Amino acid sequence: MINLLGRIFGVLINFVYSFFKLNKTKNQVAFISRQSENPSLDFQYLIDEIQTNYPQYEVVVLCKMIPASFGGKIKYVGEMFRQMKALSQSKVVVLDGYCILASVLNHKKDLKIIQIWHALGAFKRFGKSVLDMPGGKSSATANAFKMHRNYDLIATSGDKCVPFFAEAFGQPEEKFIPIGIPRMDYLTDSGKNAKVAQNVYSVYPELDNGKKTILYVPTFRDKPEDIEALHKMTADFVSKVDYSKYNLVVKHHVVDTNFEEVYIDSSQNVFHGEHFSGMDFMCVSDFVVTDYSSVIYEAVLKNLPIYIFCFDGERYLDERGFYIDFWHDIPAVYGKTSEEILSLIDSNTTVEDEKIAQFKTDYVNKKFDSITHIYGEIIDSLMRGEYDNKYNYKA
């Protein structure tokens, strides 16, 4: 049944798209996302690069999440029309996630699509790696809606990520450019990070008190019992911190609440809002506590010690699966209780420098001073039809 629905959808949407393709192609770069309502950090860096150094190209930005309500989904049809217009008029389109129209539609031959996935590094298995598995799509749905098709170039943060992303997207390895992604420029920019720290302290001046700050960034759970367990363990962790020595920032996953909770003097003294990302809070943090989140890659690039709070590790790993060896490859120390994690932090227990360095080389290898500048060159060469594949992965 799903195959039939997919074919019907494909025929109808391509019929509509055929009228959009009558539009003349422009010197236009389009950024399309359904990950958030605002451009991601990768998008922001690339947009600024193009507008600054390649002003001859028009930039179009379409960022819109698919609403949960039925009425919202109906209204989203209007966004799909805007996407079709952008796809039909652009020479280059940049994505940061799965865009159904980019995959399903039959595009003009000169359109080039770049996928810069929203998660840094290769961590939890996703996409075609988890078809017909818990948390994944069915293979019938993936085939019916041509999941992850039509990509010309796919960005990754390191060579060792390429085979994993190739499996997740069902794409050949030679399409990948493992030079890093734009946000890595931000993560390694001390001047930019100092400004972000000032912004954080301007909103939460209580944090600027001389104490060390622990950042806890748990990943999202999608089952009610797992969500309840996470909330229980988060509350336990909050209650066990020694606030005479530490501040605590809890940044909840964007799919959960996106709330940030800042604890200064006690677990009862809490400031909260939705002002910053976990990556922003790293600019004022001394330790990062997480579980199964790809924020480990951001923390490694920022040279912050990582602590894995894996109170439900066996269950979570059995259900999701990881591309890397979760228990051995990550340059982090592990604990299953709040007391254990806080004791490791208190004793300043970390992993060897050699393991951290090797992990960086393999998974978050920043090969250029400005990755954003290189992507600007790539987009410019694609716009002119002169890209020579010199940055593509070679096994």
N, C-alpha and C positions, 0 to 999 in steps of 0.2 A: 504493500500500500504506500509506504513512504517513498519508494522509487517512482511510483506513478505520480505522487504529489510533487516530487522534485522535478520530474520531467515537465509537468504542467506549469509549475512555477517558472522553470527555465525558459520555456517557450514564450509565456506571457511577458515576462520581464524583459527578455531580449527583443520582443516585438516593440514594447514601449521604448526600449533603449535605442532601437534603430532610428527613431525620430530624433532623439538627442544627438546621435552621431552625425546628423546632418549639419550640426553646428561646426563652424570652422575651428580647427585646432589652434590654440594660442601658445605663446611663449609663457606657459603657466605651469607652476608647481602647486599641486594640491596636497594638503595634509588632512587625512581622514582618520577619525578615531571614534570608537564607541566605548572606550575605557573610562572616560570622564567627560565632564562638561567644559573642561579647559585644556589647552595644549599641555602635553607632558613636557618634562624638562628637556628630553631629546628634541621634541618638536620646537620648543622655544629657542634652543641653541641654533637649530638649523634654519628656522625662520629668520632669526637675527643675522645669521651668516649670509643668507641669500639677499635679504633686503639691504645689507651693508655692502657686500662685495659683488653682487650680481643684480643690480637694480633694474637691469633690462628684463628681468623675469617677474611676471605677476605671481603673487602668492595668494592662495585661497585656503582657508582653514575651516574645517567642518568637524567639530567635536560635540558629540551628542550621545549620551547613554540611552539604551533602549529602556523605556519606563517599564515598571513592573505591572502596572494596571492595564486592563484591556483597552480602556479609552486612550491611554498613553501610547500603547502600541499602534493603535489606529492613526494617531497623530504623527507617529514616527514615519509613516508613509511619505509625508511631505519632506522629511529629511532624506529619505531614499531618493526622491526626485532631485534634490540638491546634490546628492552624491553622484547620481547619473550624469547630471550636467557637468560636474567637475571632472569626472572620469572621461567624458566625451570631448572636453575642450583642453585637457592638460596633456603635456608631453611626459611629465613625470608625476607619479603619485606616491606619497610616502604613507605607510600604515604603521600602527603600533599594536595591532592585534588582528584577529580574524574579521574581515569585512566581507559579508556574504556577496555583495554586488561585485567586488573586485574579483572574486573567485568564479561566480556564476556567469557573468556577462561575457559576451564575445566582443573584445575591444578592438579599437583601431590598431593596425600593425605597429604604428610608431609610438604607442603608449608604453612606458616603462614603469614597473611597479617595484618599489623597494619596501621590504618588510623589516622594520626595526622593532623587534618584539619588546613588550612593555616590561618584562622581567629581565634583569641583568643576570648573565650566566645561565648555566643549565643545571637545574636543581630537581624539582619535582617533575615527574613524567607528565606530559600533557599531549593534547592534540591527537595525532594518529598513533602515538605510543600507548594510549589508554583506551582505544576503541573497544567497545563491548566489555569494558571493565567498570567497576564502581567509580563514579565521578567522571567518567568519560562518555562521549557520544557513542551511538551505535554505528557500526560500520555501514549499515544501510543509509543512515542519515548523512554520514560523511560523504558517501558516494553520490547520493541523490543531490546534495547541495555543493558538490565539488570542493570540499573543504581544502583550504590552503593551495589553491591553484593560481596560476597566472603570475607568480612572482618571478621577477627577473634577477633581482639581487636580494640577499638576506644577510643582515648584519648579525655578527656575534662578537662577544667580548674576548674570545680566545680560541686558539686552535683546537683544544680538547673539547670545546662545546660543539664543534661542527657536526660530528657524527650523531650526537644526540638531537640537535635541531633538525638535521636531515631526516632522521626517523620521525620526529614529531610533525614535520611539515610534509613528509613524503616527497622531498625534493633532492636532486643530486647535489653532492658536496661541492662541485665546482661553481655553483651559484652563490656560495657563501663568501662573505668578506670578513675575515676574522681579525680585524684591526682594532676592535673596540667600538663603543657607541658613544655618542656625544656627551651623555651625562657623566662619563668618566672624566671629561675635562673639568666639570664642576666639582667632582669629588676630590680632585687632586689640585684644585686652585686654592691656595692658602688665603689669598686676598679676598676671593669671593666667599670663602667659608667664614672669614672674620666678619664680613658684612652680615652674613646670615646669622651668626652668633649675636651680633648687635641687635638684629631684628627680634630674635627670640627673647633676649633680655629686656627689650623695650615692651614686649607684651607680658612677659613673666619676670619682672625685676627681682622677685623673691628668689629666683634660681641663682642669681649672681651673688652668692653668699659665701664663697670660698670653700664650700664643701664639694666633694666629688659627686658626680651625677651618674646614676645608673639609668640606662634607657632599656625598657622592656617592650619589645615589638613582637607579639605573638601573631602567628598566621591565622587565617580564617578556618573555622570548622563549619561544615554544612549539615551535620546531623544533630538533632535536638539534644541527644545525650552527650555528644562531644562538646557542643556549645555550653551546656550546663557545667560540664567538667572543667572547661577552660575558665569560665567565670568564677567557679569555686576556687581553682588554683591561683587565679590572678588575685582574688581577694586575700587568699592566704599569703601570697608573696608580698602584697602591699602591707599586710599586718606584721610581717617579720623583719622588715628593713629597719636598721638602726639609723634613725633620722638625726641622731646627734653627729653622725659621720657622713651621711649620704643624703642627697636628694634623689627622688625617683620620678621618672617620667614614664607613663604607660601610654603607648600610642596604639590604639586599636586599628585593626585592618579596615581598609576603606569599604569593603563589602559588608563588614559588620556594622560599626557605628561611625567610624572615622574619628571618634572622639580622642582627645588627648587629655590625660589627667596628670597633673603636676603636684607631687607631694613634697612638702618642705620640712615641716616640724613633726608631723605625725600622720598616721593613716587617716585621721579625721580632718586634717587640714589640706583640702584639695582645691586646686584651681583647674578649670577645664574649659575646653573650647574646641575649635576645628581650624586652627590657624596655620599649622605647620605639618610637614610630612615627617616620617621617621628619619628620612635622610637629612632633613633640616636639623632635627634635634641631635643628630650625631655631631653637629658642629659645637655643641655645648656639653657633650657627654664624654665620660671617661671609660665606661664599660657598656657593652651591648649584650643584652640577654634576649635570646629569641628561641625558636623551636625548629620549625620546618620552613622558614621563610628565606627567600633569596636575598634578603637584606644582608646575609652573611657576606655577599660579594661587595656591597657598598662599605661595610664595616672593615673588610680586609683592605680595600683601597685607601681608607682613611686611617689605617694603622691602629684601629681600636681592638682591644682584646674581646673575644667572643665567648659567650657562655651559653651552652645549649640546655635549655630547661625542657627535658623530654619526659615529662611525667606520664605521657600516654604514647611513648615512642613505639613500642612493639605493635600496638594496634594501628597507629597512624601509618607506619611504614608498610605494614601488611596490606593496607587498603589502597595506598597511593603508589608506592614505589618511587625510587629515585634513580636518576641517571648515574650519580656518583655513589661511592660507598659511604653512606651516611655516618657510620660509626668510626671510620678510619681516615677518610680523605679530608674532612673539614678541619681547618686549623683552629680548633676550639676545644674547650674542656666541657665535660658533660655532667649534668646532675639531674636527679629525678625528684628532688624535693626542694622546697624553698630554702630550707636550712642548708642543704648541701650547696646550692648555687651561691648563696650569700657567704658561706664559709670560704668557698673558692675565691670569691671576689675579695674578701677580707684578707686572705693570705696572699693575694696578688698572684694566684696560680695561672699560668698561661702556657702555651705550647712553644716549641722550639722555633727560633727565627728561621731555620732552614726549611721547616715545613710550610711556614707562611710564605716565604719567598717562592718555593716551588709551586704552591697553589696559585699565587699571582701569575707566574709565568704561564701556567697551564690554562687558567680560566678567565683572568681579567688582565690580559697583557696589553697595556697601553703602548702601542708601537710608535706613536707620533706625539710630539708636543701638543699639537692641536688636532684631535680626531675630528672635531667639527669642521675644521678647515679642509681636511681631506674629503669629507663627505660633500662639502661645497664643490670641490673639484669634480667629484664623481657625478653629482647632479648636473653640473655645468656641461660635462662631457656627454652625459646622456641626452641633455637638451639639444646639443649640437649633433647628436648621432655619431659621436667619436669615442665612446668608451672602449678601452682596449683590454679590459679584464685583468689589468696588472695587479689589482689588489685582491683578486679572487683566490680562494683556498686551493692549495696544491698539496695533495697528500704526500 
